[in-house]
Structure formats: structure tokens, C-alpha cells
Amino acid sequence: MKIKIGLKFKARKIEIDNVKKLNKFEKGMGLMFRCRDKCPAMLFKFKNPTRMNIHSLFVFFPFVVIWLDNKNKVVDMKIVKPFRILVSCKKSFYKILEIPLNKRYQKQIKFLFKK
């Protein structure tokens, strides 16, 4: 299912279109074995706050990971390179948004990482 998600970041809102909400099986795969240009952003939701680590094994392109609280406020974010064993957030979160670095999300990624 593709959805639109609004994020709260530095007192501003940004919308990310074409986000795939993942089911239990898909949560185990995420961006692994996907093609960068055709891949949508992926949303992982959790019932309770968590501090689960992720990895980028078998992800063949860099991507942005954004950790969100229960109100879609950005807790932390990073650009993750391929084949990293451990990627973590120091704070608890309710959602993870993985955004491939591709042309589809170029405008939103520039907004998030501008200084």
C-alpha cells in the first residue's frame, strides 16, 4: 500500500509521497535486493517505542534512514552506505522511514540535509 507521510522537522513540515507501508514479512527485507531507481520509500511501524538496530547488507545503494516518534517528528536521521552491519539511533522511536537516494526523492532529501 502506497501512502503519503508528513514529517515534522526543525519546526517545518515536509511530505514524502509514494511511501510503502510494510507488513511483517516485508519488514525483514526493507530495501534489500531492490533497484535504486524504481524503489519507493519504506515505512516500518512499531506498536511500542523501540531502539532496534538496522543494517544495509544486500542494499546496493545509499539511502536515508529517518527515525520518527509517534507524531512523525524526526528523532534522528542518517545517510547510510551499502553493506553496513550496524546502523542505530540513540533515542527510542516508533517508526523508521528508509528513503532511497534517487531522483524521485531528491527535493525532499535536499531539504532535510541543507545546512
C-alpha positions, 0 to 999 in steps of 0.5 A, a space after each residue: 500500500 502506497 501512502 503519503 507521510 508528513 514529517 515534522 522537522 526543525 519546526 517545518 513540515 515536509 511530505 514524502 509521497 509514494 511511501 510503502 507501508 510494510 507488513 511483517 514479512 516485508 519488514 525483514 527485507 526493507 530495501 534489500 535486493 531492490 533497484 535504486 531507481 524504481 524503489 519507493 520509500 519504506 515505512 516500518 511501524 512499531 506498536 511500542 517505542 523501540 531502539 532496534 538496530 538496522 543494517 544495509 547488507 544486500 542494499 546496493 545503494 545509499 539511502 536515508 534512514 529517518 527515525 520518527 516518534 509517534 507524531 512523525 517528528 524526526 528523532 534522528 536521521 542518517 545517510 547510510 552506505 551499502 553493506 553496513 552491519 550496524 546502523 542505530 539511533 540513540 533515542 527510542 522511536 516508533 517508526 523508521 522511514 528508509 528513503 532511497 537516494 534517487 531522483 524521485 526523492 531528491 527535493 525532499 532529501 535536499 531539504 532535510 540535509 541543507 545546512 
